[in-house]
Each structure stands twice: as structure tokens, then as C-alpha cells.
Amino acid sequence: MPRPRGHRRIRFNPDITFYKPHGVPMRHLDIIELSKEEAEALRLKNVKELTQNQAAREMNTSQSTFQRILTSAEKKVSQAITQGKAIRINK
């Protein structure tokens, strides 16, 4: 049985939750799903410029878990940019 997942603090609730390449109809795009946790990790690390330890404390998680969330988010965003995919932030 896996360990129960801890409660993570998310303070980012975006008004805009969908991004797509300009000039490409939606019917031609694949969509990459970004969780709220992943969006929060990107915001804390890249926008607020917190260290990983500070950001992990802010999200109420361990540094290693924060690193896994951040790595997953960066991979998804990189794929969307380089492969011309849309990004949806789950609410």
C-alpha cells in the first residue's frame, strides 16, 4: 500500500488556464495537462525566484518532492514549446 499523499499548499489560482500556439486551430493540436501543483512549482521557482528549499516549504512538501514536481512541469512545458502543443492547467 502506498504512503498517503500529503496536503500541498497551492496559492496560485490562474484565471487563464489554456495556452496554445498562435495561428494553429485547436483541432490540430495535442494538449499537455499541467497540474496545479506543477504550475505552482514553476511560479515559485521561476517567477518568485525562491530556492528549492524555500519553495518546498512554501508548498508544504519535501525538497525532493518539489524537485520531482518541478522537473515534471519543466518537461511538459518544454515539450509544448518545442513540439507546438497546447497547455491546459487543471483547476
Residue frames as a rotation matrix with the C-alpha (Angstrom) as fourth column:
MET 1
0.583 0.812 0.000 0.00
0.812 -0.583 0.000 0.00
0.000 0.000 -1.000 0.00
PRO 2
-0.185 -0.691 0.699 1.50
0.613 -0.637 -0.468 3.37
0.768 0.342 0.541 -0.98
ARG 3
-0.678 -0.155 -0.719 2.08
0.691 -0.468 -0.550 6.08
-0.251 -0.870 0.425 1.54
PRO 4
0.439 0.899 -0.016 -0.78
0.850 -0.421 -0.317 8.62
-0.291 0.126 -0.948 1.77
ARG 5
-0.186 -0.460 0.868 -0.18
0.755 -0.633 -0.174 11.81
0.629 0.623 0.465 -0.15
GLY 6
-0.499 -0.090 -0.862 0.41
0.757 -0.530 -0.383 14.90
-0.423 -0.843 0.333 1.96
HIS 7
0.662 0.750 0.004 -1.60
0.694 -0.611 -0.380 18.09
-0.282 0.254 -0.925 1.67
ARG 8
-0.471 -0.836 0.280 0.27
0.879 -0.421 0.221 20.57
-0.067 0.351 0.934 -0.53
ARG 9
0.114 0.449 -0.886 -0.30
0.402 -0.836 -0.372 24.29
-0.909 -0.314 -0.276 -0.29
ILE 10
-0.421 -0.136 0.897 -1.23
0.902 -0.174 0.396 25.88
0.102 0.975 0.195 -3.63
ARG 11
-0.166 0.327 -0.930 -1.65
0.429 -0.825 -0.367 29.66
-0.888 -0.460 -0.004 -3.64
PHE 12
-0.835 -0.175 -0.521 -1.76
-0.374 -0.515 0.771 30.12
-0.404 0.839 0.365 -7.41
ASN 13
-0.103 0.863 0.495 -5.21
0.555 0.463 -0.691 30.02
-0.826 0.203 -0.526 -8.96
PRO 14
-0.908 -0.410 -0.086 -4.83
0.167 -0.544 0.822 31.21
-0.384 0.732 0.562 -12.56
ASP 15
0.015 0.907 -0.421 -7.65
-0.390 -0.383 -0.838 33.00
-0.921 0.177 0.348 -14.37
ILE 16
0.425 0.004 -0.905 -6.27
-0.898 0.126 -0.421 31.81
0.112 0.992 0.057 -17.70
THR 17
0.218 -0.261 0.940 -5.80
-0.481 0.810 0.336 28.05
-0.849 -0.526 0.051 -17.84
PHE 18
0.598 0.022 0.802 -5.16
0.574 0.686 -0.447 27.36
-0.560 0.727 0.397 -21.51
TYR 19
0.138 -0.635 -0.760 -2.27
-0.562 -0.682 0.468 28.31
-0.816 0.362 -0.451 -23.78
LYS 20
0.554 0.053 0.831 -1.81
0.536 0.740 -0.405 27.37
-0.636 0.670 0.382 -27.41
PRO 21
-0.598 -0.790 0.138 0.43
0.586 -0.314 0.747 28.23
-0.547 0.527 0.651 -30.34
HIS 22
-0.120 0.506 -0.854 -0.76
-0.333 -0.831 -0.445 31.27
-0.935 0.232 0.268 -32.28
GLY 23
-0.154 0.127 -0.980 -2.39
-0.965 -0.232 0.122 30.61
-0.212 0.964 0.159 -35.62
VAL 24
-0.900 -0.116 -0.421 -2.94
-0.225 0.950 0.218 26.87
0.374 0.291 -0.881 -35.17
PRO 25
0.064 0.994 0.086 -6.56
-0.713 -0.015 0.701 25.64
0.698 -0.106 0.708 -34.93
MET 26
-0.081 -0.031 0.996 -7.35
-0.944 0.324 -0.067 23.65
-0.320 -0.946 -0.055 -31.79
ARG 27
0.849 0.501 0.169 -8.40
-0.425 0.837 -0.345 20.63
-0.314 0.221 0.923 -33.81
HIS 28
0.667 -0.674 -0.317 -4.78
-0.089 0.351 -0.932 20.26
0.740 0.650 0.174 -34.98
LEU 29
-0.136 -0.762 0.633 -3.21
-0.757 -0.332 -0.563 20.45
0.639 -0.555 -0.532 -31.51
ASP 30
0.043 0.035 -0.998 -2.34
0.578 0.814 0.053 17.89
0.815 -0.579 0.014 -28.90
ILE 31
0.551 0.233 0.802 -2.90
-0.450 -0.726 0.520 19.07
0.703 -0.647 -0.295 -25.33
ILE 32
-0.430 -0.692 -0.579 -0.47
0.360 0.457 -0.813 18.69
0.828 -0.558 0.053 -22.44
GLU 33
0.694 0.720 -0.023 -2.07
0.228 -0.190 0.955 18.70
0.683 -0.667 -0.296 -18.99
LEU 34
-0.543 -0.809 0.224 -0.25
0.063 -0.305 -0.950 20.68
0.837 -0.502 0.217 -16.30
SER 35
0.128 0.601 -0.789 -1.43
0.882 0.296 0.368 20.11
0.455 -0.742 -0.492 -12.71
LYS 36
0.855 0.212 0.473 -1.97
-0.016 -0.902 0.432 22.99
0.518 -0.377 -0.768 -10.28
GLU 37
0.770 -0.634 -0.074 0.99
0.247 0.189 0.950 21.66
-0.589 -0.750 0.302 -8.28
GLU 38
0.030 -0.786 0.617 3.23
0.974 0.160 0.158 21.86
-0.223 0.597 0.771 -11.36
ALA 39
0.339 0.165 0.926 2.05
0.525 -0.850 -0.040 25.39
0.781 0.500 -0.375 -12.18
GLU 40
0.991 0.033 0.126 2.69
-0.090 -0.530 0.843 26.44
0.095 -0.847 -0.523 -8.56
ALA 41
0.481 -0.875 0.060 6.18
0.598 0.377 0.707 24.92
-0.641 -0.304 0.705 -8.63
LEU 42
-0.033 -0.461 0.887 7.03
0.949 -0.293 -0.117 26.84
0.314 0.838 0.447 -11.82
ARG 43
0.639 0.368 0.676 5.68
0.202 -0.928 0.315 30.06
0.742 -0.065 -0.667 -10.29
LEU 44
0.964 -0.256 -0.075 7.62
0.032 -0.166 0.986 29.71
-0.264 -0.952 -0.152 -7.04
LYS 45
0.265 -0.935 0.235 10.91
0.700 0.355 0.619 28.75
-0.663 0.001 0.749 -8.66
ASN 46
-0.347 -0.469 0.812 10.92
0.937 -0.219 0.274 30.91
0.050 0.856 0.515 -11.82
VAL 47
0.257 0.512 0.819 8.66
0.435 -0.819 0.376 33.88
0.863 0.259 -0.433 -11.08
LYS 48
0.971 0.126 0.202 9.21
-0.122 -0.465 0.877 34.40
0.204 -0.876 -0.436 -7.35
GLU 49
0.267 -0.953 -0.141 12.81
-0.322 0.050 -0.945 33.15
0.908 0.298 -0.294 -7.72
LEU 50
0.637 -0.026 0.770 12.76
-0.755 0.180 0.631 31.13
-0.155 -0.983 0.095 -4.49
THR 51
-0.610 -0.786 -0.099 15.33
-0.790 0.613 0.002 28.45
0.059 0.079 -0.995 -3.80
GLN 52
-0.292 0.504 -0.813 14.08
-0.183 0.805 0.565 24.88
0.939 0.313 -0.143 -3.97
ASN 53
-0.719 -0.003 -0.695 14.12
0.635 0.403 -0.659 24.61
0.282 -0.915 -0.288 -0.17
GLN 54
-0.869 0.424 -0.255 12.13
-0.233 -0.806 -0.544 27.84
-0.436 -0.414 0.799 0.23
ALA 55
-0.432 0.724 -0.539 9.65
-0.822 -0.069 0.566 26.79
0.372 0.687 0.624 -2.46
ALA 56
-0.474 0.217 -0.853 9.26
0.203 0.970 0.134 23.33
0.857 -0.110 -0.504 -0.92
ARG 57
-0.852 0.167 -0.496 8.47
0.483 -0.113 -0.868 24.90
-0.201 -0.979 0.016 2.46
GLU 58
-0.739 0.586 -0.332 6.00
-0.611 -0.791 -0.036 27.26
-0.283 0.176 0.943 0.75
MET 59
-0.201 0.658 -0.725 4.21
-0.704 0.418 0.575 24.26
0.681 0.626 0.379 -0.83
ASN 60
0.218 0.237 0.947 4.39
-0.926 0.356 0.125 22.24
-0.307 -0.904 0.297 2.42
THR 61
0.988 0.009 -0.153 6.35
-0.070 0.914 -0.400 19.40
0.136 0.406 0.904 0.83
SER 62
0.462 -0.885 0.060 9.85
0.377 0.258 0.890 17.97
-0.803 -0.388 0.452 0.92
GLN 63
0.035 -0.556 -0.830 12.62
-0.650 -0.644 0.403 19.35
-0.759 0.526 -0.384 -1.26
SER 64
-0.867 -0.402 0.293 12.90
-0.083 0.698 0.712 16.08
-0.490 0.593 -0.639 -3.20
THR 65
-0.122 0.906 0.406 9.15
0.819 0.322 -0.475 16.01
-0.561 0.275 -0.781 -3.90
PHE 66
0.535 0.259 -0.804 9.28
-0.089 -0.929 -0.359 19.64
-0.840 0.263 -0.474 -5.00
GLN 67
-0.444 -0.799 -0.405 12.15
-0.580 -0.089 0.810 18.75
-0.684 0.594 -0.424 -7.36
ARG 68
-0.753 0.226 0.619 10.11
0.482 0.829 0.284 15.92
-0.448 0.512 -0.733 -8.91
ILE 69
0.353 0.931 -0.093 7.10
0.664 -0.319 -0.676 18.21
-0.659 0.177 -0.731 -9.41
LEU 70
0.366 -0.291 -0.884 9.28
-0.406 -0.905 0.129 20.96
-0.837 0.312 -0.449 -10.91
THR 71
-0.724 -0.686 0.072 11.09
-0.282 0.389 0.877 18.54
-0.629 0.615 -0.475 -13.24
SER 72
-0.399 0.676 0.620 7.78
0.785 0.601 -0.150 17.16
-0.474 0.427 -0.770 -14.49
ALA 73
0.588 0.651 -0.480 6.41
0.363 -0.743 -0.563 20.68
-0.723 0.157 -0.673 -15.10
GLU 74
0.018 -0.673 -0.739 9.54
-0.575 -0.612 0.543 21.82
-0.818 0.415 -0.398 -16.94
LYS 75
-0.822 -0.292 0.490 9.47
0.147 0.721 0.677 18.72
-0.551 0.628 -0.549 -19.15
LYS 76
-0.003 0.922 0.386 5.81
0.866 0.195 -0.460 19.28
-0.500 0.333 -0.799 -20.07
VAL 77
0.652 0.217 -0.727 6.28
-0.013 -0.955 -0.296 22.97
-0.758 0.202 -0.620 -20.85
SER 78
-0.358 -0.870 -0.340 9.41
-0.508 -0.124 0.852 22.23
-0.783 0.478 -0.398 -22.88
GLN 79
-0.670 0.191 0.717 7.54
0.557 0.768 0.316 19.61
-0.490 0.611 -0.621 -24.91
ALA 80
0.414 0.910 -0.031 4.69
0.695 -0.338 -0.634 22.01
-0.588 0.241 -0.772 -25.56
ILE 81
0.462 -0.297 -0.836 7.03
-0.379 -0.918 0.117 24.76
-0.802 0.262 -0.537 -26.76
THR 82
-0.530 -0.825 -0.197 9.29
-0.543 0.151 0.826 22.60
-0.651 0.545 -0.528 -28.91
GLN 83
-0.862 0.228 0.452 6.56
0.426 0.809 0.404 20.37
-0.274 0.541 -0.795 -30.35
GLY 84
-0.854 0.512 0.086 3.85
-0.369 -0.715 0.593 23.01
0.366 0.475 0.800 -30.82
LYS 85
-0.420 0.717 -0.556 1.35
0.692 0.649 0.316 21.63
0.587 -0.252 -0.769 -28.32
ALA 86
0.158 0.569 0.807 -1.27
-0.301 -0.751 0.588 23.37
0.940 -0.336 0.052 -26.20
ILE 87
-0.857 -0.400 -0.326 -1.03
0.222 0.286 -0.932 23.57
0.466 -0.871 -0.156 -22.40
ARG 88
0.265 0.938 0.224 -4.03
-0.111 -0.201 0.973 23.18
0.958 -0.283 0.051 -20.09
ILE 89
-0.847 -0.435 0.305 -3.68
-0.322 -0.036 -0.946 23.94
0.422 -0.900 -0.110 -16.38
ASN 90
-0.265 0.764 -0.588 -6.09
0.553 0.620 0.556 21.72
0.790 -0.178 -0.587 -14.47
LYS 91
-0.196 0.290 0.937 -8.27
-0.588 -0.799 0.125 23.52
0.785 -0.527 0.327 -11.94
